[in-house]
Amino acid sequence: MSNPISVVVIGGGYAGVMAANRLTSHQDLTVTLLNPRPRFVDRIRLHEHVARGSEAELDFARILNPRVRLDVGSATRIDSADRMVELEDGDALPYDYLVYAVGSTSAAPRVPGAAEHALPLAGLEQARRLREALLASPDALVTVVGAGPTGIELAAELAESGRRVTLLCGTLLAPSLHTRGRDAVAQRLADLGVTVLQGDGTEVIAVDAHSVTLADGRTIPSGITAWATGFGVPELARRSGLATDAAGRLLTDETLTSIDAPRIVATGDAASPSDAPYRMSCQAAMQLGPQAAETVLSRIDGRAPRPVEVAFAGQCLSLGRRGGLFQVSGRDDVPTPLVIRSRGGAALKRTICGSIRWELAMEARHPGAFRWWLREPARGNRVADVQHDATIAMLDVHEHAVATSGDA
Ligand SMILES: Cc1cc2nc3c(=O)[nH]c(=O)nc-3n(C[C@H](O)[C@H](O)[C@H](O)COP(=O)(O)OP(=O)(O)OC[C@H]3O[C@@H](n4cnc5c(N)ncnc54)[C@H](O)[C@@H]3O)c2cc1C
């Protein structure tokens, strides 16, 4: 009997877990998931962990198909010529196909003093450090630098828990939202007592242990400075000599296949299809994971893989426990004037966070359960009519939330 085909998935985040589970729909594969930690990190809950200490980890057993072998370790290099993943402990994992799903980290801060004095929030260890700093200094003034979704969610959580918080936007509060969404966020932050500084001159140019300095010369006292200015990606692809985009994401074609190593398929935040990556998000990762697996399965079965397609539904922000916002977007991720606020937005956010775990578990139990339907073959204009279970779940809840809160 011939050896089974071996597929290694590097990275057990949303995309990697979805990919690994989907791969088990093929009976003749061995699937190995390589991840540095023995438990799954639910990154979209890390700001809640920081503010409230709530659990942001999950046992892999709850969301992985039993046929997936979890290997706890870190990849240091991919040898695409010999089809080997070199590991930190000196070992190596051979593969027939590789799924590159290493996700994202905090972007390296370029502002003087930020690396030494600011605390980023992109991964579990960073969230723990930030929480410990907050617990150690309960009266410290907190400054959150960066007013994208992560910075906003963190500022709102901390303010709701009684902290004095300043949110520094650099330029604009919530730039990725429609003005109606932005106004709703500004109102909620004002209600929570967050000081929001935005506009020209509010860009941070220096950080020290007790303050941050803005471009307009102002100095803002800051006992704890949280850094939420965006995500970067691990260096693994670049270090391995694989083609990447400028940010270091693995460069792929429209089937998520590496442009210079046909047995390597990328997914999630670390993938850059045609050098036009999707917004780094759990929302995209949950859709890209199964599609990366489908590309591998197609190749194994001698079928042509399908072009990638991701349909966004919107952006959902928690604004403390009792507030939230769902910014509805087109499938192309462009925000529309439709926003669901307040209790409706908060209910929707809670449901979406819960549904992610449920979807991971469903795909583990029934590989192929998480599905999408394409009416357009390619993403060219990114408006293909794609729907998937999560979108349907969100819209169901949306209707419920609107019906019950009346504040959409
Ligand atoms: C506080 C916070 C809130 C967020 N909220 C939302 C939200 O509401 N909605 C949304 O859509 N997105 C949100 N995001 C973004 C979202 O979490 C990411 O975009 C998403 O996690 C990307 O999924 P992924 O599977 O590509 O990567 P990840 O979830 O980052 O998983 C990558 C995995 O690869 C592992 N890995 C990395 N390097 C190696 C290596 N060398 N060897 C082995 N394993 C490796 C990592 O340890 C990790 O387990 C939020 C992020 C944060 C930090």
The ligand as an ORCA input file, in Angstrom:
! r2SCAN-3c Opt
* xyz 0 1
  C      -7.942     42.284     20.058
  C      -8.296     41.833     18.663
  C      -9.620     41.878     18.250
  C      -9.956     41.463     16.949
  N     -11.263     41.505     16.576
  C     -11.615     41.107     15.343
  C     -12.991     41.114     14.946
  O     -13.867     41.511     15.710
  N     -13.281     40.684     13.702
  C     -12.329     40.260     12.827
  O     -12.681     39.881     11.703
  N     -11.021     40.233     13.171
  C     -10.635     40.660     14.399
  N      -9.310     40.626     14.770
  C      -8.300     40.188     13.785
  C      -8.204     38.672     13.752
  O      -7.964     38.168     15.045
  C      -7.086     38.194     12.820
  O      -7.211     38.835     11.589
  C      -7.188     36.679     12.686
  O      -6.770     36.098     13.906
  C      -6.364     36.117     11.539
  O      -6.541     34.731     11.537
  P      -5.374     33.758     11.019
  O      -5.862     32.372     11.149
  O      -4.877     34.216      9.693
  O      -4.156     34.004     12.030
  P      -4.025     33.894     13.607
  O      -5.332     33.846     14.276
  O      -3.069     34.973     13.954
  O      -3.321     32.475     13.813
  C      -2.018     32.231     13.351
  C      -1.431     31.078     14.138
  O      -0.165     30.745     13.581
  C       0.755     30.530     14.635
  N       2.127     30.740     14.134
  C       2.732     31.902     13.812
  N       3.987     31.678     13.433
  C       4.184     30.343     13.498
  C       5.296     29.492     13.249
  N       6.475     29.986     12.842
  N       5.167     28.176     13.447
  C       3.985     27.654     13.866
  N       2.896     28.405     14.106
  C       3.003     29.733     13.942
  C       0.323     31.565     15.669
  O       0.865     31.271     16.948
  C      -1.190     31.425     15.606
  O      -1.641     30.396     16.437
  C      -8.950     41.021     16.058
  C      -7.615     40.971     16.483
  C      -7.278     41.369     17.771
  C      -5.840     41.297     18.209
*
